[in-house]
């Protein structure tokens, strides 16, 4: 009996790789593996491997030209110097200017996006006008504002037209009480258009029936913004805040091109660039980069937790308005049905 059952069972065919590779399923698997392996290989070669080398360099006192056998291992000394040196830690504190600018930029972008997402005369023109600075190269913007803020040039001329005396105006790029704010304003001018366009796209995806349901409940425009628009675009708001805050911590182009880090305007990246390429303190610059990465990572986590707390009631409010929208649609359908009956009668 057992022998008969064994004969009935199909014998397993030996696996032939070439036959499998030529089959449809085999080709699908190989193509998927190829499209996965090649990007991962490139990512490892040009991202993770250099990052690992940078972390290793951060534990050494070395220059670019120092041979591998003559590099001096200093342990955590470079990381301690990041917080002990006035130029490094001072540049880190300078990032607070750009963080404040990022928050102003987001508030301005959200305000304009809310207005322009509805029908406004010339809305498309203003959208393009405010998005245009983002399309310009950061280096070009740096040179533009370098002359814009220069004493007696564009900005001072405009203020003189408004009645200000040139002698009473500060040096916008030399006065340390205002020069960082001047650079922050440049950054806000360049990037707020990008955030505005992202906000507009998110706002326009909100269902119009939600506004109608809110109006039936007597909600004004601010209440509609607070309880409908903001919860509906919470993902884009969170993303923009994270990108803006992390970008403000790594500001480089404007201070580097406009002031070259002079008069107390050297941001973290400017000082890092100077230490790495001018002073040839590669170990210290690498430690600064690792510290900045950890700070950005911590800020990202804190922001996600913050917005999770802020929008904790958003889902319940969204469900409430969805229920009202369904009720509104049902009432409209019943009204149409009643009119149809009257028309037939």
PyMOL commands that set and color helices and strands:
alter all, ss='L'
color gray80, all
select helices_A, chain A and resi 2-8+17-22+24-57+68-70+77-84+86-116+123-135+138-149+154-161+166-168+179-204+208-216+221-232+234-249+253-258+268-278+282-310+314-344
alter helices_A, ss='H'
color red, helices_A
select strands_A, chain A and resi 60-61+72-73
alter strands_A, ss='S'
color yellow, strands_A
deselect
rebuild
show_as cartoon
